[in-house]
Structure formats: C-alpha cells, structure tokens
Amino acid sequence: MRMRLTLTAGQAVSVHGWLHARYTLTWGDVLASEGLDFARLLTFNLREPELYVLQPDLQAWIRSGKAALVDCPRMRPWDAHPIRDFKADLADVVSMHWPTEAMIKMGVTYDDLLELGLTPDTMTLLNYTLMMWATMGFRRQHAEIIAPNTLYRLFGLTKQEVLACLRAS
C-alpha cells in the first residue's frame, strides 16, 4: 500500500510547483525530486510523524540520500541513532556539535562514544560538563581510570571531587 500525505494548497504549490501542484505527496514523489529531502520537507510545515507515515523505513531515507546525519535528531519517530543507523564515526559526531539533550534523545551513550574511540583527550572536543557526561552514562568506573590531571583539565575538579559526583555503574 502506497502512503499518501494530504497537502494544503500552500504545501501543494511549495512541494510540486505552480504548474504541477497536487494535493498529495507520495514517497515516489520524494524520490523523483532532487530538491526534496527530509530537511526540505520540514520547511513546508510537514511534521516528522507525517514523514514517518510517508516512509517508515529509516534505511530507505538514508539509502536514497533523502536523510543525512544532520537530520538524525529530528528523526525520533524512526528511533534514529547516529552511529547505528547513519554509521557516524567520532569525527562525525563531534562535527555535529549536538547538545547532550539531543545525544540522549537519540540514545547515544558514553559507552557508544568509547566504542568509536573516545578518549579523555578527545572528550574536550565535545565541550560537555561533568554533569552532561554523567547524563550520558559517564560513571565512577570510567573516571577511576583517568589520570587526576586529565580530570582536572576536563572538569576543573580534583579526582576525588569528580568521583564524589558520579554514580557507580
């Protein structure tokens, strides 16, 4: 079954143009138009849940080039994860400058970043506070293996102060 979105008059003109305005949008329309992608569709006042109905397969969006890593935080209906789904590496994640709130909503954890190669030295690239790291799963056992001077450089706190702030597992 092909899903169709019903468009308002303004959306019909914006999406299809004056000469070809139609009050519906299908996934085929998106694929056929070089200028239509996830971000562009949002500018026409289409919402994420509507786009999910249009194409619920996240990988179809990614394979077709109609969604990019930058779109990941807005793709909550798909449960999009930047590492699992968009194959982002550490440099990709750092370059996005996502706040911790966005990372948490996308399901990114401190352990995910460790698997990508995050080190105490590269933690500074994300510019997060100790509290922000803690909300992403940075725990006492992570801090215990980091040198005191590195913890001080990262958080402006002694190792004992950092450990006191963190939960064990």
Secondary structure by P-SEA (a helix, b strand, c coil): cbbbbbbcaaaaaaacccccccccccaaaaaacccccaaaaaaacccaaaaaaacccaaaaaaacccccccccccccccccccccccccaaaaaaacccaaaaaaacccaaaaaaacccccccccccccaaaaaaacccaaaaaaccaaaaaaaccccaaaaaaacccc
